[in-house]
Structure formats: C-alpha cells, structure tokens
C-alpha cells in the first residue's frame, strides 16, 4: 500500500499522535494546523454531529481523506456535562489545565461513588464530500479528586479507571487498548482501508 496523506481534522497534537498509534497502516498524517486550515464552528448537539461537521469541512478544504474526532467527558453528577463542551468547559480559549480545575471545583466535596463519568468519542471519515464511516466508543470510570499521572492529555489525569489508575498513568499502548477513541477508530478502520485500496486501484488502473 502506498503511503497516503490523510488529514486529521484537529489542531490538537495529542489527538493526532494517538491516531498515528491507532491506525494499522503507514500514512502521512497532517493536522489542520499543518495545512493552514481554520477549524470550523461546531454547532452540533452531539459528538457525532460535530465530528461530521469537522470531517466534511476538512475534506472540502484539503481534498484529502479526512478523519475527525469529537470527544469529551460526561459526568453523571453534572447531568452529562461538560459533554460536547469538554474542550471549552472553562471558556473558549481554555487550556486543559483550566478545564480540569473547573471540573474538580464543580465536584468538590462529592464522594468518589458519586463521581461516575465516561469518556465518549465519535470518529467520522469523509472523502469526496461524503461521510464514509462513523464509529462511536465509550470508556467508563470516575473523576478522581486530584490529578495523577504524566501521560495523555485533556482530562486523562483525573479520569479514574476501574483498576485504580488514572488514564494518564497508563502507557500509550495500554491506553490504546481501552480508550474511547481507540474503540471508535476500530469501527471505521475497515471502511477506511477499503477506501484507500479503491483509490490506489483507481490511480494505477
């Protein structure tokens, strides 16, 4: 299979790196920042809607196969918040650290058994202005009262898994076995491989 350029419709380097580890083939993965493309607005009401908007916008702007992710953390005690606002929980230009701080502040005083939460991810592949495949993944856990771990990004350092470790305490290989993003990505890989094979066959036919 020839090495193909694929756009990951994000400006988040952590997400792009995870996709490099999750995809089972060699490809040149580019981000919106690499191509000078501004990320689109995300007016959707669900992770799938926002991932679809990003995938189609990225494909239209680049002409490349585009993979988009919309993901976040949903906390039962906050009725599903931050949800689709996870990246902007503490404001439009919030850092990961500010988002984590606000979430911990909102849950202050709650015992661990009332801190149930889950990560959710929607992955959308788009090409030729068409949605090729959609995958949805989920990982359950709780919100730890304080940060732990040096790996990952986003809310990983406060997301407590059933085995007692936070997501940020897992090595990348282990995280990629259980994460919401890896589960969603696995669902789109068959269609993505077929698309790449079809494009390669058409290019040589």
C-alpha positions in Angstrom: 0.0 0.0 0.0 1.5 3.4 -1.0 1.9 5.9 1.8 -1.1 8.2 1.7 -1.6 11.7 3.1 -4.6 11.8 5.5 -5.9 14.8 7.3 -6.7 14.5 11.0 -9.2 17.3 11.4 -7.8 18.7 14.6 -5.3 21.3 15.9 -4.7 19.1 18.9 -1.2 17.4 18.6 -2.1 14.8 21.3 -5.1 13.6 19.2 -3.0 13.4 16.1 -0.4 11.4 17.8 -3.0 9.0 19.1 -4.3 8.4 15.6 -0.7 7.7 14.4 -0.6 4.9 17.0 -4.2 3.7 16.3 -4.2 3.4 12.5 -2.8 0.0 11.4 -1.1 1.3 8.3 1.6 3.7 7.3 0.4 7.2 6.3 1.4 10.8 6.5 -1.0 12.3 9.0 -1.5 16.0 8.7 -3.4 18.3 11.0 -5.4 21.4 10.2 -2.5 23.5 11.5 -0.1 21.8 9.1 -2.3 22.8 6.2 -3.2 26.3 7.4 -6.9 25.4 7.7 -9.0 27.1 10.3 -11.2 24.7 12.3 -14.9 25.0 11.6 -17.5 26.1 14.1 -19.1 23.1 16.0 -22.8 23.9 16.4 -23.8 20.3 16.6 -25.8 18.9 19.6 -23.9 15.6 19.7 -20.4 14.2 19.3 -21.4 12.6 16.0 -22.8 15.8 14.6 -19.7 17.8 15.5 -17.3 15.1 14.2 -19.3 15.0 10.9 -19.0 18.8 10.5 -15.3 18.7 11.1 -14.7 15.8 8.8 -16.7 17.2 5.9 -15.1 20.7 6.3 -11.6 19.3 6.4 -12.2 17.2 3.4 -13.7 20.1 1.4 -10.7 22.3 2.3 -8.0 19.8 1.7 -9.3 17.3 -0.8 -7.7 14.6 1.4 -9.3 11.6 3.2 -10.2 13.2 6.5 -10.7 11.7 9.9 -12.4 13.8 12.5 -12.9 13.1 16.1 -15.3 14.8 18.6 -14.9 13.6 22.1 -15.3 14.6 25.7 -16.0 13.6 29.2 -19.6 13.2 30.6 -20.1 13.4 34.3 -23.3 11.9 35.8 -23.4 14.4 38.7 -23.3 17.3 36.2 -26.1 15.7 34.1 -23.7 14.8 31.3 -21.6 18.0 31.3 -19.0 19.0 30.1 -20.0 16.7 27.2 -19.6 18.4 23.8 -18.2 21.5 25.6 -15.3 19.5 27.2 -12.6 21.4 25.3 -14.2 24.7 26.1 -15.6 24.0 29.6 -13.7 26.8 31.2 -14.1 29.2 28.3 -13.5 29.4 24.5 -9.7 29.6 24.9 -9.4 27.4 28.0 -6.4 25.2 28.5 -6.6 21.6 29.5 -5.4 22.6 33.0 -8.2 25.2 33.4 -10.8 22.7 32.2 -9.7 20.1 34.7 -9.5 22.7 37.5 -13.1 23.8 36.9 -14.4 20.2 36.7 -12.7 19.3 40.0 -14.1 22.5 41.5 -17.7 21.7 40.4 -17.4 18.2 42.1 -15.7 19.4 45.2 -17.0 17.6 48.3 -18.6 14.7 46.4 -17.5 11.2 47.5 -15.9 9.0 44.9 -19.0 6.8 44.5 -20.9 9.9 43.2 -18.3 10.8 40.6 -19.2 8.4 37.9 -18.2 9.6 34.4 -17.4 8.3 31.0 -15.3 9.4 28.0 -17.1 9.3 24.7 -15.7 9.6 21.2 -17.2 9.8 17.7 -14.9 9.3 14.7 -16.0 10.2 11.2 -14.2 9.5 8.0 -15.1 11.7 5.0 -13.9 11.8 1.4 -15.2 13.4 -1.8 -17.7 15.4 0.3 -19.3 12.2 1.6 -19.3 10.5 5.1 -17.6 7.2 4.6 -17.9 5.7 8.1 -18.8 6.6 11.7 -17.6 5.0 14.9 -18.6 5.6 18.5 -16.6 4.5 21.6 -17.0 4.8 25.3 -14.9 4.2 28.4 -16.4 4.3 31.9 -14.8 5.5 35.1 -14.9 8.1 37.8 -13.5 11.6 38.4 -10.5 11.4 40.8 -10.4 14.2 43.3 -6.9 15.2 42.3 -4.6 14.8 39.3 -2.4 11.8 38.9 -0.1 10.6 36.0 2.2 12.1 33.4 0.8 10.7 30.2 -2.1 11.6 27.9 -3.8 15.0 27.7 -7.2 16.6 28.3 -8.9 15.1 31.3 -6.8 11.9 31.4 -5.1 12.8 34.7 -8.4 13.0 36.6 -10.2 10.1 34.9 -10.0 7.1 37.3 -10.4 3.7 35.7 -11.9 0.6 37.5 -8.3 -0.8 38.1 -7.5 2.2 40.3 -5.2 4.0 37.8 -6.0 7.3 36.0 -5.9 7.3 32.3 -2.7 9.4 32.5 -1.0 6.7 34.4 -1.3 4.2 31.5 1.4 3.8 28.9 0.2 4.7 25.4 0.0 1.1 24.3 -2.3 0.2 27.2 -4.4 3.3 26.8 -4.9 2.5 23.1 -6.4 -0.9 24.1 -9.2 0.6 26.2 -9.7 4.2 25.3 -13.0 5.6 23.8 -11.0 6.9 20.8 -9.4 3.5 20.1 -12.8 1.8 20.2 -14.4 4.3 17.9 -11.4 4.2 15.5 -11.5 0.4 15.3 -15.1 0.7 13.9 -14.1 2.9 11.0 -10.8 1.1 10.0 -12.4 -1.5 7.7 -14.2 1.2 5.6 -11.1 3.4 5.7 -8.9 0.5 4.4 -11.4 -0.2 1.6 -11.4 3.5 0.6 -7.6 3.6 0.5 -7.4 0.4 -1.6 -10.0 1.7 -4.0 -8.1 4.9 -4.5 -4.9 3.1 -5.1 -6.5 0.8 -7.6 -8.0 3.7 -9.5 -4.7 5.5 -9.5 -3.0 2.5 -11.1 -5.8 1.3 -13.3 
